């Protein structure tokens, strides 16, 4: 079962590892990013904050889709984090059962067109291309929102 799909350009960091994994009760944490999946150093650094009792899987977007579509994943409690709206859309288009997307942090690291960037809420800034991707994601799931941490309220995005 997919507990949450989160866009967070920082992927695995303290807020995600200490807050969300515990709050969601995740048994498995998938970090889906083509670059990180092939970078031993980044995987090692990101692994430091992941609780020992949670199975972490660093993988590509395509392999994550395969894992999520595998019937053996059904009983697992999966929290998945991706870096971009494009990766999110690819997963949402390929995996059934994703009903919502939490956009945690975006706009400070990923390169974007500065001429068309706008702030959707505090901590989420996107260019027109990424906004269009989020609008498309919204047509495929029940809700797209921002929630920084479990103890914060959900915030609707100004698309």
N, C-alpha and C positions, 0 to 999 in steps of 0.2 A: 504494500500500500504506500502510495506517495503521500507523505505528510505535508510537504511544502516544496514548491519550486521557487527559488529566490534568485533574483538578479543582484549580484554584488560584485563590483569590479575588483574588490580586494579578495574575493573568494573566501578562503579559510583564514579568519582572524579572530581576535578575542571575543567580539560581540557575537559572532556566529558560533564559535566553538563553546564558549562558556554560557551563552544565553540561549540561543535557539535550539541547539542539540538537546540540552537538558529539558527545556520547556516542552518541546515536541515529543520527547520520549523516543527519539530516534535510535534504532539499533544499527542503522547503516547510514553513512554520510558519503554521498557521491559528489566529488568535485569534478565537474565536467568542463574541460577546457583543453583544446587541442595542443596549445603551447605548453601548459603546465604538465600535461600527461607525459610529455617527452623531456622533461627537465628535472633530473634527479635532485638538484639543489633546491629548487622551489618546492618540490614535494616534501623534502626533508624539513625545510623551514615551516611550511604550513602544517605538517604533522605534529609539530611540537605542542600545539594548543588543543588538539583533538583528544577527548577523553579516551582512556585506554579500553574502556568497555564498549566502545563504539567501533564498528568495522568501517574503516575509511577506504574509499576507492577513488584513486586519481585516474581519470580515463578521458578519452576523447568524446566528443559529442556523439559521434556515430556509435561507439561502443556503449555509451550510456543509454542510448535509445534501445540497443539490443538487450541490455540488462533490465531496463524498465519494462520491456515487452515480454520478457521471459516469464512464463507462469510460475517459476520457482521463486520469483521476487514478490509474488502476491502476499505471502504472510509476513514479509519483512516490513519494518517501519523505516521508510526511506525519506531522508532529507537531502535534496539536491540543490546545489548552488552552481550557477553559471555566471559568466562575466558580462555577457551582452544581450540586448534584445534579439539580435539575429540568432544567437544560439538558442534562446528561449523559444522563438518561433519555430525553429527546426524541431525542437523536442515536442512542443505542443501539437505540431502538425503530424507527428509520428507516433505519439503515445496517447492512448486512451486513459481517461480517468483523472486528468489534471483539470481541476475546477477553478483554481485561483493562482495568481502569480504575485509575489511580494517583491517589489523593487526596493531593495534596501539602500544601497549607495551606488550612485552612478553619475559620472560627469567630471570627475577630478583626475582620473588616470587615463581612461580610454580616449584616444585621439578622435576629435570630432570637428565638424565645420563650425568654427567660432562665429561666423557671420549669421548662422541660423540657430545658435544655441539659445535655449530658454529654460528657466527654472520651472520645473513642474511642481516641486515642493522643496522644502529644506533638505538638502543632501542629494537631490536628484535633478540634474541638469542634462538636457539632451538637445542634439541638433535635430533639424527637420527630418532627416532620414530615420533616426532612431525613434522619433515621435511617431512617424508613420508605421514603423514596425510594432510599436506598443499598441497603436490603434488597431492594427490587424490582430494582435494577440487578444485584445479585448473582445473581438468578435468570436473568439473560439473558447473562451473561458467565462465563468460567471463573474469574476471580479479580478481587477488589477489594482493594486494599492501599494502604499508605502507604509511599512511598519519597521522602524529602526530596530527595536528590541521587544521582547515579549511584554515588558511592562509599559510600553508606549501604546498609544491608541493608533488605530489604522487611520491613514490620511488618504483621501482621494486625490488623484493627480489632476492637475490643471492641463488637460490635453487640448 
